[in-house]
Amino acid sequence: MRAEPQSFDRVLSSMCTEPHPAAREAAERFLATNPGDPGTYQSAAALEDRAVAMLGEIVGLEIDTADAIGTGDDARARGGEPTGYVTSGGTEANVQAVRIARERAASATGRPSVVVPESAHFSFRKAADLLQVDLEVVPTTADHRVDLEAVRAAVDEDTAAVVGVAGSTEYGRVDPIPELGEIAASVDALLHVDAAWGGFALPFTDREWHFGHAAVDTMAIDPHKMGQAAVPAGGLLVRSTDLLDELAVDTPYLESTSQATLTGTRSGAGVASAVAAMEELWPDGYRDQYVRSQHNAEWLADQLEVRGYEVVEPVLPLVAASIPTPLFESLRAEGWRLSRTGDDRRVRFVCMPHVTREMLESFLADLDRLESRAARAVPSPGE
Ligand code: 0PR
């Protein structure tokens, strides 16, 4: 096999990044372990407890490590303790959160629904399909955050969960989480927060978004995005073990008694790399990275504005800008990895840790060169 992975030096569209060296090393070391079988792979399972405890610290959820997944009866007997597990990514965390809510719902019609903003990731569509729940998509306002009035109008006795996004995929926006919690509680629904991408940046902002700030029941936060862990390492955090138990199935021939994960065999590499990255970077390394990435995003936004492009200002390190399609295509042809929003085809620049100022300068130099070439190609009026 001679293929090489892509280099990150022109990647501006991805929510993944170069893993931290310690995370890469840990991933390699734990490649052949399976935390899905904690009775056999005990050190991987212990690392998962550690991962969940550290994620809990990041999202304001105090977790007794003994209560993390894999401990079966013990955890259940204690009940009510916050917990979670390392998922394959944000998709699994979101699917499982919807599954918890569906299991919990005492739906009047027998067909529970989940209210999501239009800014929600497409994984909620997968969840709705798989779990046969209705997805009620509500609009966002001009600032790309969920329209609270529309959420109030959408919830009813069939609502199993209300979803808020803390760091949206397309615009990096944070929904008003405490208000969504109140609306969810008013109809006895759960509140799920999707912080899959934003979760490792948000602790360093002044926004109210975490378990300690609001009535959050479940949350997605992915080490394999801003957390600088290797893929696959997502996170699902749950306010209490009785909620996680909604997912548990019995595992008769394993030494552990039940399993709440969606996948069975799963890589210990993601788990180990998540712990290694968080031990290296939480909190100072993540803070420094957030500050660097946010400055880069703001600098890029200014540079694009000066050049006359319409820019959606970065709240988190993600800039969206209107760049004409032919120019977008020329940039892609030069090797720049760019992608666009679904609605008005704005180019998204995700300022992940591998995105440096030098890289952005080199991008802008290409943009200017291609732009002036395009301008020269258009005959001026009267020619
Ligand atoms: N929630 C949010 C807010 C997300 O942005 C994403 C993924 C997910 C959930 C789903 O996470 P997983 O992809 O880990 O299951 N957002 C990116 C997207 O779909 C994922 C991505 C990552 C895309 C790397 C490209 C890429 O190179 O745009």
Boltz pocket constraint, residues with backbone or C-beta under 6 A from the ligand:
constraints:
  - pocket:
      binder: B
      contacts: [[A, 13], [A, 14], [A, 15], [A, 16], [A, 88], [A, 89], [A, 90], [A, 91], [A, 92], [A, 94], [A, 121], [A, 123], [A, 165], [A, 167], [A, 168], [A, 169], [A, 194], [A, 195], [A, 196], [A, 197], [A, 222], [A, 234]]
      max_distance: 6.0
